[in-house]
Structure formats: structure tokens, C-alpha cells
């Protein structure tokens, strides 16, 4: 049973990347999936969330309008589409899941508390935005 984030890489400012969060051993559609990012030495940030019940979403103010999270249940995968990237988006990105969860705590609770309270946490993928 595990989550795995992938799709990171090096991209120029203004470019796009799509991150994938793939699950093995459980059905991702039953889980709220949060995307988090962290720069070494800085606080973790909750970037987005998609709920398990109705796919309602949350986006941090820093990414709203540029990032979109979605599900592909046939592939048991959640995506984070990132557009108009800027150097401040450079970080390690992680996905994490909570069974039958929602996104109501996002934006009000510390990101680390959310992250470590999730049922499953995946290995991260590095995103570097640089010219």
C-alpha cells in the first residue's frame, strides 16, 4: 500500500508541469488527496486538496488560478496540473491521502499537521523552475 508522486522536473518560468499521485493497494477515489510542497529549511505548504465525497477542491492563494487538481479513477491517479510556473514554485512536492476525507481544514490548520495526520504519505517529486 503506497502513494507515489511523480512528474517533477526542470521547467522554465511560465512553463507547465503535471504531477501524478498514483496509488497501489487501495482505491484512490475513496480518499481525499492533498498536495503539499516544501523547500528545504522552510515550512511545508498545503498547495491543494480534492475531497473524497464530491471532489470539492481547495487551493492555496499562492497557486489559485494556476494549479488544478483532478482525478482519473480509471488510472487510480490524482493529478496536479501546474501552469504559469514561477521560481517560487520550486520545491519538493508530496501527495498524501485520507480515507473519506474532505478539504475543510485546509487553509486553517498548519500544513505539517495536515500532512502528518493523513493516512498515507507518498515520496516526493522535485519541481525546479529556473531559466
C-alpha positions as CSV (number, residue, x, y, z in Angstrom):
1,X,0.0,0.0,0.0
2,X,1.6,3.2,-1.1
3,X,1.3,6.6,-2.8
4,X,3.9,7.8,-5.2
5,X,4.2,11.3,-6.6
6,X,5.9,11.7,-10.0
7,X,6.2,14.1,-12.9
8,X,8.5,16.7,-11.4
9,X,11.4,18.2,-13.3
10,X,13.1,21.3,-14.5
11,X,10.9,23.9,-16.3
12,X,11.4,27.5,-17.3
13,X,9.3,30.3,-15.8
14,X,5.9,30.4,-17.4
15,X,6.0,26.7,-18.2
16,X,3.8,23.9,-17.1
17,X,4.1,20.5,-15.4
18,X,1.6,17.8,-14.5
19,X,2.3,15.9,-11.3
20,X,0.8,12.5,-10.8
21,X,-0.1,10.8,-7.5
22,X,-0.6,7.1,-8.1
23,X,-1.9,4.6,-5.5
24,X,-1.2,1.0,-5.2
25,X,-3.1,-1.3,-2.9
26,X,-6.1,0.9,-2.4
27,X,-8.7,2.8,-4.3
28,X,-7.7,6.5,-4.5
29,X,-11.3,7.6,-5.2
30,X,-12.1,6.8,-1.6
31,X,-9.5,9.2,-0.3
32,X,-9.2,13.0,0.0
33,X,-5.8,13.8,-1.6
34,X,-3.7,16.7,-0.6
35,X,-0.7,18.1,-2.4
36,X,2.0,19.6,-0.3
37,X,5.3,21.2,-1.1
38,X,8.4,22.0,0.9
39,X,11.6,23.8,0.4
40,X,14.5,22.6,2.5
41,X,14.6,24.7,5.6
42,X,11.2,26.2,5.1
43,X,7.7,25.4,6.4
44,X,5.6,22.9,4.5
45,X,2.8,24.4,2.4
46,X,-0.5,22.8,1.6
47,X,-0.9,23.5,-2.1
48,X,-4.2,21.8,-2.9
49,X,-6.8,19.2,-1.9
50,X,-9.5,17.2,-3.6
51,X,-12.2,15.7,-1.4
52,X,-13.3,12.1,-1.5
53,X,-17.0,12.6,-1.5
54,X,-17.8,15.2,-4.1
55,X,-14.3,16.2,-5.5
56,X,-14.6,19.6,-4.0
57,X,-11.2,21.4,-4.0
58,X,-9.0,23.7,-2.1
59,X,-6.1,25.8,-3.5
60,X,-3.6,27.9,-1.6
61,X,-3.7,31.6,-2.5
62,X,-0.2,31.3,-3.9
63,X,-1.4,28.8,-6.6
64,X,-5.0,29.6,-7.2
65,X,-5.8,30.2,-10.8
66,X,-2.6,28.4,-11.9
67,X,-2.9,24.9,-10.4
68,X,-5.7,22.4,-10.9
69,X,-6.1,19.1,-9.2
70,X,-8.2,16.3,-10.7
71,X,-8.8,12.6,-10.5
72,X,-8.6,9.8,-13.1
73,X,-10.3,6.9,-11.4
74,X,-9.6,4.5,-14.2
75,X,-5.9,5.0,-13.6
76,X,-6.3,5.3,-9.8
77,X,-4.4,8.6,-10.0
78,X,-4.8,12.2,-8.9
79,X,-3.1,14.9,-10.9
80,X,-1.8,18.4,-10.1
81,X,-1.7,20.5,-13.3
82,X,0.7,23.4,-12.7
83,X,0.6,26.3,-15.2
84,X,2.5,29.6,-15.4
85,X,5.1,28.3,-13.0
86,X,7.5,30.7,-11.3
87,X,10.7,30.2,-9.4
88,X,8.7,30.5,-6.1
89,X,7.1,27.2,-7.0
90,X,10.4,25.4,-6.8
91,X,10.0,22.7,-4.1
92,X,9.7,19.0,-3.4
93,X,6.0,18.1,-3.9
94,X,4.3,15.4,-2.0
95,X,0.8,13.8,-2.1
96,X,-1.0,12.4,0.9
97,X,-4.3,10.7,1.3
98,X,-7.0,10.5,4.0
99,X,-9.8,7.9,3.6
100,X,-13.3,9.5,3.3
101,X,-11.7,12.9,3.9
102,X,-12.6,16.4,2.9
103,X,-10.6,19.6,2.5
104,X,-12.3,21.7,5.2
105,X,-9.2,22.0,7.4
106,X,-7.0,23.3,4.5
107,X,-6.2,26.9,4.9
108,X,-6.9,26.9,8.6
109,X,-4.6,24.3,10.1
110,X,-0.8,24.2,9.8
111,X,0.3,22.2,6.7
112,X,2.6,19.9,8.7
113,X,-0.3,19.0,11.0
114,X,-2.5,18.2,8.0
115,X,0.3,16.3,6.3
116,X,1.3,14.1,9.2
117,X,-2.4,13.4,10.0
118,X,-3.0,11.9,6.6
119,X,-3.5,8.1,6.4
120,X,-0.9,7.7,3.6
121,X,2.0,9.9,2.5
122,X,3.9,9.4,-0.7
123,X,7.5,10.0,-1.7
124,X,8.0,13.4,-3.2
125,X,9.0,14.7,-6.6
126,X,11.2,17.7,-7.2
127,X,10.0,20.6,-9.2
128,X,12.6,23.2,-10.2
129,X,11.5,26.4,-12.0
130,X,14.5,28.2,-13.4
131,X,15.7,29.8,-16.6
